[in-house]
Amino acid sequence: MADRYVKGKIRNDGVTLFVEKDSTRCKNVEEMFKKYNFVPGGLKVVDITGKEDVQDYLQQRTKQSAPHVFIGKQCIGGLSILESCELPRMLQRIGALK
């Protein structure tokens, strides 16, 4: 069930952030993405606070705790990985930016 929930949230042409509302790391990633000018629906933030089955599924799939960042259908990782990659180019490639 958790896999269907997660797969239903992830899109080919956008960014999906799975976050926990009380996590500082999640808040930092959200702030980082708010700097970009997304097309409508290009950024989706999904709060998984209290959804233990979804958290467990994502942790098994990504090998990390929240935040779980998907650019298109590809899991990118957390804040440190995002800061070191060519994020603007990746966002342009999937058509998420204006």
Long-range contacts (C-beta under 8 A, 24 or more apart in sequence): 1-53, 2-51, 2-53, 2-54, 2-56, 2-57, 2-58, 3-57, 5-51, 5-54, 6-54, 6-57, 6-58, 6-61, 9-44, 9-46, 10-70, 10-73, 11-41, 11-44, 11-72, 11-73, 12-72, 12-73, 12-94, 13-42, 13-72, 13-94, 13-95, 13-96, 14-38, 14-41, 14-42, 14-43, 14-44, 14-72, 14-94, 14-96, 15-42, 15-43, 15-44, 15-69, 15-70, 15-71, 15-91, 15-94, 15-96, 16-44, 16-46, 16-69, 16-70, 17-43, 17-44, 17-45, 17-46, 17-67, 17-68, 17-69, 17-70, 18-46, 18-48, 18-54, 18-58, 18-66, 18-67, 18-68, 18-69, 18-70, 19-45, 19-46, 19-47, 19-48, 19-49, 19-66, 19-67, 20-47, 20-48, 20-49, 20-55, 20-66, 20-67, 21-47, 21-49, 22-49, 23-66, 23-67, 25-66, 25-67, 25-78, 25-79, 26-66, 26-67, 28-79, 29-67, 29-69, 29-78, 29-79, 29-82, 30-67, 32-79, 32-82, 32-83, 36-88, 36-91, 36-96, 36-97, 37-97, 37-98, 38-91, 38-96, 38-97, 38-98, 39-95, 39-96, 39-97, 39-98, 42-91, 42-95, 42-96, 42-97, 43-96, 71-96
